[in-house]
Amino acid sequence: RMRALNLFIDDLYGAQKVIADGVLPAELLADSANFRPECCGISPPQGVWAHISGCDLVRDGDGTIYVLEDNLRVPSGVSYMLENRKITKRVFGDLFRDLDIQPVDDYPARLYDLLASLTPRRGVEPALVVLTPGVHNSAYFEHAFLAQQMGAALAEGSDLVVDDDDVVWMRTIDGRKRVDVIYRRIDDLFLDPEAFRPDSMLGVPGLMRAWRSGTVAIANAPGAGVADDKVIYSYVPELVRYYLGEDILLPNVPTWRCIDPAERSHVLAHLHELVVKPANESGGYGILIGPRATPEELDEYRIRIEADPRNFIAQPTLAISTAPTLSG
């Protein structure tokens, strides 16, 4: 899945053969909220745009494991899993002693190895930076946690500078130090005020110049979020067949595309039974769960779908599996 998605992203910012061959409708790209024209013509090392992915998996009542969605822009949440595991091992040590539970403790080390492998300078220890929006970001704990676990520097945009040499430098008390790899936790539009939003106070002016010139690696690469689009998600089985000549291993949840008139009619007629999602929201924002919605909420969502059908998909409600919970 990730190989196909990386090939897809690389194609979109290059020859766009997937559109020329009729696999993906051109209007989906034209109306994509996360397609970055500034990335066209850039090809990261080995064509990898999404180095870290957060594919949400769910198990239905019949035991089928589905991919619920793909998160390739700025995947978040792994630190909470690591902390939860640490606490669970303390509280239920006997379970971990008696059961064959796979460890997750090596995640920070594996993340470091991945990021270090991206360094453009060979033969020297790579300088890694976790780029954070700052303490007021809801995921700041994770930024600080992963930086500490990897032994990487935790930096805000104001800590970094790009000169005319198109090299990223970090300001330190010992003077400037060159940066080789940036694990960025800032959305594209705020990453570089020279390339994206000029009013951004979070990013690094000139960062896109440095990335384009190959003097610094960025994970995940700017523009990777184009594949986060939930309408694009519905095409992943076709993308896997197109790029790899294979059938997908883990299926998508059955999905109706509201941009298609026939499928939109079905969604509007069964709105009270379905889960409807905006194409480019994350973290559960903007989702309508039909069976739990009020008549007013259903009417409001019906208006939104009819006004902007490209921005919505619908899926059936799943009987998602649960795990036993000890309470009290």
Secondary structure, DSSP 8 states (H G I E B T S, - for coil): -HHHHHHHHHHHTTT-HHHHTTSS-HHHHHT-TT--GGGTT---GGG-S-SS---EEEE-TTS-EEEEE---SS---HHHHHHHHHHHHHHTHHHHHHS-----TTHHHHHHHHHHTT-SS-SS---EEEE---TTSTTHHHHHHHHHHHT-EEE-GGGEEE-TT--EEEEETTEEEE--EEEE-S-GGGT-TTTS-TT-SSS-TTHHHHHHHTSSEEES-TTGGGGG-HHHHTTHHHHHHHHHSS--SS-B---EETTSHHHHHHHHHTGGGEEEEESS--TTTT-EEGGG--HHHHHHHHHHHHH-GGGEEEEE------------
